[in-house]
Amino acid sequence: MIINGKQLRDAIAFIVPDAEDEDQLETEAEFFVMADDLVCPETGETRPSGLYVGLAEYPEEGSIYLEAKHHVPESPNDPA
């Protein structure tokens, strides 16, 4: 599996939200690929196909999509 720096940064921020908490560094992550878009039956929200990360020990906490492309703002007022 190859990931870019943005995906790695996003995964670490999800897995270890408090970088000062040494215990969080023991958290195990589970990376997985969704081959097809998924529509949540409860909310109607679409989750795109691609790479995701979740907490291996706490799957009920959900997962986040690791977007492959990094958005570069066109101007200082354009949010990243």
Secondary structure, 3 states (H helix, E strand, C coil): CCCCHHHHHHHHHHHCCCCCCHHHHHCCEEEEEECCCEECCCCCCEECCEEEEEECCCHHHCEEECCCCCCCCCCCCCCC
